[in-house]
Amino acid sequence: MFKSLDVFKTAHAMAQHAATRQVVVSQNMANADTPGYQAQDITPFKEVFRNDGSAKTMRATRSGHHGHSLEASALNPTLTTAEVSPNGNSVSLEEEMLKAVEVKRQHDRSMAIYKSSLTVLRTALGR
């Protein structure tokens, strides 16, 4: 019954993605005044985790995985297509602040899913 608890793996993957994206967003904000710096971002979690066959699907990277770990390529930052300022910098602080809020919500959502699933599991075990 409890051999494959995919909800915990999904919550972990979502939290890991949020942490990685927060690093990228904070680097962008730290370099907002650096001439020539290009803003970066990573693929949104919903696109990475989509499993309907129309987009990238999750794959197992080791024999112990069940196909729900984030692909390393999905966590690699890519350059954004933002407007570039005269000094060559493409960071928009407003956009980065909105991304930071989105990342926090994603992390909070992953923790809520994890806690709720843990409560359900404990209830099922009678604890």
C-alpha positions in Angstrom: 0.0 0.0 0.0 2.7 2.5 1.0 5.5 1.3 -1.4 5.4 4.3 -3.6 4.5 7.6 -1.8 4.8 9.8 -4.9 3.2 12.8 -3.1 6.2 13.1 -0.8 8.6 12.8 -3.8 6.6 15.5 -5.6 6.6 17.8 -2.6 10.3 17.3 -2.2 10.9 18.0 -5.9 8.8 21.2 -5.7 10.7 22.4 -2.7 14.0 21.7 -4.4 12.9 23.5 -7.5 11.8 26.5 -5.4 15.2 26.7 -3.6 17.1 26.6 -6.9 14.9 29.2 -8.5 15.3 31.5 -5.4 19.1 31.3 -5.8 18.8 32.4 -9.4 16.4 35.2 -8.6 18.6 36.5 -5.8 21.7 36.4 -8.1 19.7 38.4 -10.6 18.8 41.0 -8.0 22.3 41.2 -6.7 23.6 42.0 -10.2 20.9 44.5 -11.1 23.5 47.2 -11.5 26.3 45.1 -13.1 26.9 46.3 -16.7 26.4 43.5 -19.2 24.8 41.1 -16.8 22.0 39.0 -18.4 19.1 37.9 -16.2 18.6 34.2 -15.8 15.7 31.9 -14.8 15.0 28.2 -14.7 12.1 26.2 -16.2 8.9 26.6 -14.2 8.1 23.5 -12.1 4.7 22.9 -13.8 6.5 22.5 -17.1 9.2 20.3 -15.7 6.8 18.0 -13.9 4.0 17.8 -16.5 3.5 14.1 -17.3 0.9 14.2 -20.0 3.3 13.4 -22.8 3.1 16.9 -24.4 6.2 18.2 -22.5 9.3 16.9 -20.9 8.5 14.1 -18.5 10.3 13.3 -15.3 12.8 10.5 -15.6 14.6 8.3 -13.1 18.3 9.1 -12.7 19.1 6.1 -10.6 17.7 2.7 -10.1 16.1 3.6 -6.8 14.1 6.5 -8.3 10.5 6.1 -9.4 10.7 8.7 -12.2 9.8 11.7 -10.1 13.1 13.5 -9.5 13.9 16.8 -11.1 16.1 16.5 -14.2 19.4 18.3 -13.7 18.9 20.1 -17.0 15.6 21.6 -15.7 17.5 23.3 -12.9 20.2 24.9 -15.1 19.6 28.6 -15.4 19.0 30.0 -18.9 19.1 33.5 -20.1 15.8 35.4 -20.1 14.5 37.4 -23.1 14.1 40.6 -21.1 14.7 44.1 -22.5 18.3 45.2 -22.2 19.2 48.6 -20.8 21.9 50.8 -22.4 24.6 49.3 -20.1 23.8 45.8 -21.3 22.0 44.7 -18.1 18.7 42.9 -18.6 17.6 42.6 -14.9 14.2 44.1 -14.1 13.9 44.5 -10.3 10.1 44.5 -10.5 10.0 41.2 -12.4 12.6 39.7 -10.0 10.5 40.7 -7.0 7.4 39.1 -8.5 9.4 35.9 -9.2 10.6 35.9 -5.6 7.0 36.1 -4.4 6.1 33.2 -6.8 9.0 31.1 -5.5 7.9 31.7 -1.9 4.4 30.6 -2.7 5.7 27.5 -4.4 7.8 26.6 -1.4 4.9 27.2 1.0 2.7 25.1 -1.2 5.2 22.2 -1.2 5.5 22.3 2.6 1.7 22.4 2.9 1.4 19.3 0.7 4.1 17.5 2.6 2.5 18.3 6.0 -1.0 17.4 4.8 0.3 14.1 3.4 2.1 13.3 6.6 -1.0 13.9 8.6 -3.0 11.5 6.3 -0.2 8.9 6.6 -0.2 9.2 10.4 -4.0 8.9 10.5 -3.8 5.8 8.3 -1.3 4.3 10.7 -3.4 5.2 13.7 -0.9 7.5 15.3 
